[in-house]
Amino acid sequence: MSKIIDAPVLVITESEKPRRFFWFKRWVNVAKIMDEWRETGCWWEDEREKSFFRVLSLEGSIYEVYNQEKQWNLYKVYD
């Protein structure tokens, strides 16, 4: 099960990939990037491409974050 958040977050990157992000008053450290992909979004509405990353935190939680034109968002949190 998952919950869509889709809210801006501060992300620290390394080689353009997320290494940690600040959410819910704490830093979440990325242990592993489980998957990454790109989506074109609503191109008919001139939405730009998004780079998605499904990450595993050091605490064992799974999140999805994406980058769109240098703005990072936390998209989804898995239970």
Backbone as JSON, one array per atom type, in Angstrom:
{
  "sequence": "MSKIIDAPVLVITESEKPRRFFWFKRWVNVAKIMDEWRETGCWWEDEREKSFFRVLSLEGSIYEVYNQEKQWNLYKVYD",
  "N": [[0.84, -1.17, 0.0], [0.41, 2.31, -0.59], [0.96, 5.88, -0.21], [0.15, 8.86, -1.77], [2.0, 11.79, -1.82], [3.26, 14.02, -3.08], [4.75, 16.54, -2.69], [6.92, 19.39, -2.35], [10.38, 18.86, -1.54], [13.52, 19.19, 0.17], [16.42, 18.08, -1.3], [19.45, 16.34, -1.13], [21.93, 15.67, -3.4], [23.98, 13.32, -5.26], [25.92, 12.98, -8.0], [23.65, 13.69, -9.47], [21.67, 12.11, -8.36], [19.41, 11.18, -5.74], [20.56, 11.37, -2.37], [19.88, 11.96, 0.2], [16.98, 13.31, 1.85], [14.85, 15.91, 3.11], [12.13, 15.53, 5.09], [9.1, 15.73, 6.83], [10.1, 16.93, 9.2], [12.64, 15.79, 9.5], [15.75, 14.29, 8.4], [15.95, 11.98, 5.76], [17.85, 9.31, 4.98], [19.21, 7.87, 2.1], [19.59, 4.52, 1.42], [19.66, 2.85, -0.74], [19.12, 3.03, -4.24], [16.38, 1.82, -5.69], [15.02, 1.74, -8.08], [14.81, 3.58, -11.16], [13.38, 5.96, -13.4], [11.99, 7.75, -16.22], [9.37, 10.07, -16.87], [7.11, 11.54, -19.14], [4.95, 13.1, -18.49], [2.16, 15.4, -18.6], [2.38, 16.24, -21.5], [0.88, 17.6, -23.4], [-0.01, 19.73, -22.01], [2.22, 21.18, -21.74], [3.9, 20.2, -19.76], [6.95, 19.4, -18.26], [9.53, 16.85, -18.54], [9.9, 14.33, -16.0], [12.17, 12.99, -13.65], [12.17, 10.08, -11.98], [12.78, 8.38, -8.87], [12.85, 5.45, -7.04], [13.42, 4.79, -3.77], [15.19, 3.19, -1.08], [15.24, 3.68, 2.32], [17.66, 4.12, 5.01], [16.39, 3.29, 7.28], [14.65, 1.41, 6.36], [12.31, 2.08, 5.04], [10.32, 2.78, 2.07], [10.37, 5.09, -0.58], [9.25, 7.37, -3.14], [10.75, 9.75, -5.11], [10.92, 12.66, -7.18], [12.49, 14.62, -9.77], [12.03, 17.64, -11.36], [12.89, 19.93, -13.57], [14.92, 20.95, -11.83], [13.56, 21.05, -9.42], [12.71, 19.26, -6.62], [10.45, 16.72, -5.58], [8.7, 14.87, -3.11], [7.08, 12.11, -4.01], [5.68, 9.68, -3.39], [4.94, 7.54, -0.6], [5.59, 4.42, 0.72], [3.86, 1.9, 2.57]],
  "CA": [[0.0, 0.0, 0.0], [1.2, 3.54, -0.66], [0.24, 7.14, -0.06], [0.7, 9.91, -2.61], [2.28, 13.02, -1.1], [3.55, 15.01, -4.13], [5.08, 17.82, -2.06], [8.34, 19.75, -2.5], [11.31, 18.49, -0.48], [14.92, 19.52, -0.02], [17.14, 16.84, -1.6], [20.9, 16.39, -1.32], [22.22, 14.71, -4.46], [25.33, 12.95, -5.64], [25.82, 12.6, -9.41], [22.25, 13.94, -9.86], [20.78, 11.11, -7.76], [19.15, 11.54, -4.34], [21.29, 10.67, -1.31], [19.06, 12.18, 1.4], [15.99, 14.37, 1.68], [14.26, 16.4, 4.35], [10.68, 15.38, 5.08], [8.43, 15.54, 8.11], [10.99, 17.43, 10.25], [13.85, 14.97, 9.68], [16.46, 13.85, 7.2], [15.81, 10.58, 5.38], [19.05, 8.91, 4.26], [18.96, 6.85, 1.08], [20.5, 3.38, 1.48], [19.75, 2.21, -2.06], [18.16, 3.41, -5.28], [15.8, 0.56, -6.12], [14.58, 1.86, -9.48], [14.73, 4.95, -11.67], [12.75, 6.05, -14.71], [11.55, 9.09, -16.64], [8.0, 10.18, -17.37], [6.92, 12.8, -19.88], [3.89, 13.9, -17.87], [1.11, 15.93, -19.47], [3.09, 17.02, -22.53], [-0.08, 18.46, -24.09], [-0.13, 20.91, -21.17], [3.59, 21.69, -21.68], [4.58, 19.73, -18.57], [8.29, 18.9, -18.57], [9.87, 15.48, -18.13], [10.23, 14.1, -14.59], [13.06, 11.86, -13.36], [11.7, 9.42, -10.76], [13.66, 7.45, -8.16], [12.28, 4.7, -5.92], [14.57, 4.62, -2.89], [15.07, 2.5, 0.2], [15.93, 4.46, 3.34], [18.44, 3.34, 5.97], [15.45, 2.74, 8.26], [13.88, 0.34, 5.73], [11.1, 2.58, 4.36], [10.45, 2.99, 0.64], [9.83, 6.36, -1.02], [9.49, 7.79, -4.51], [11.0, 11.18, -5.28], [11.2, 13.0, -8.57], [13.09, 15.9, -10.08], [11.48, 18.27, -12.56], [13.49, 21.26, -13.75], [15.68, 21.28, -10.6], [12.68, 21.06, -8.25], [12.48, 17.9, -6.13], [9.21, 16.43, -4.86], [8.43, 13.53, -2.59], [5.84, 11.73, -4.69], [4.92, 8.58, -2.78], [5.49, 6.83, 0.56], [5.05, 3.06, 0.81], [3.67, 1.37, 3.93]],
  "C": [[0.89, 1.24, 0.0], [0.31, 4.76, -0.5], [0.93, 8.19, -0.93], [0.8, 11.2, -1.8], [2.4, 14.19, -2.08], [3.75, 16.42, -3.58], [6.57, 18.12, -2.24], [9.15, 19.32, -1.28], [12.71, 18.97, -0.85], [15.67, 18.2, -0.2], [18.62, 17.15, -1.76], [21.23, 15.29, -2.33], [23.71, 14.42, -4.57], [25.23, 12.39, -7.04], [24.38, 12.65, -9.9], [21.27, 12.89, -9.36], [20.6, 11.43, -6.28], [19.96, 10.7, -3.36], [20.61, 10.85, 0.05], [18.09, 13.31, 1.12], [15.34, 14.69, 3.02], [12.75, 16.34, 4.24], [10.17, 15.1, 6.48], [9.39, 15.8, 9.29], [12.22, 16.56, 10.52], [14.49, 14.65, 8.34], [16.24, 12.36, 7.0], [17.02, 10.24, 4.52], [18.75, 7.75, 3.33], [20.03, 5.76, 1.19], [20.73, 2.8, 0.08], [18.72, 2.83, -3.0], [17.66, 2.11, -5.89], [15.43, 0.57, -7.6], [14.64, 3.33, -9.87], [14.17, 4.93, -13.08], [12.37, 7.5, -14.99], [10.12, 9.02, -17.15], [7.84, 11.53, -18.04], [5.84, 13.67, -19.27], [2.85, 14.33, -18.89], [1.75, 16.83, -20.52], [2.16, 17.97, -23.27], [-0.37, 19.74, -23.3], [1.24, 21.55, -20.93], [4.31, 21.32, -20.38], [5.91, 19.11, -18.98], [8.49, 17.49, -18.03], [10.26, 15.43, -16.66], [11.15, 12.89, -14.5], [12.68, 11.3, -12.0], [12.77, 8.49, -10.2], [12.85, 6.77, -7.06], [13.46, 4.34, -5.03], [14.19, 3.87, -1.62], [15.87, 3.31, 1.21], [16.74, 3.54, 4.24], [17.55, 2.68, 7.01], [14.57, 1.63, 7.68], [12.6, 0.78, 5.05], [11.38, 2.81, 2.88], [9.71, 4.27, 0.25], [10.04, 6.5, -2.53], [9.66, 9.3, -4.51], [11.22, 11.44, -6.76], [11.77, 14.41, -8.68], [12.49, 16.4, -11.38], [12.01, 19.69, -12.62], [14.11, 21.78, -12.46], [14.81, 21.46, -9.37], [12.4, 19.61, -7.86], [11.16, 17.82, -5.38], [9.25, 15.02, -4.31], [7.08, 13.14, -3.18], [5.02, 10.72, -3.9], [5.69, 7.99, -1.6], [4.8, 5.48, 0.61], [4.94, 2.62, 2.26], [4.35, 0.02, 4.06]]
}
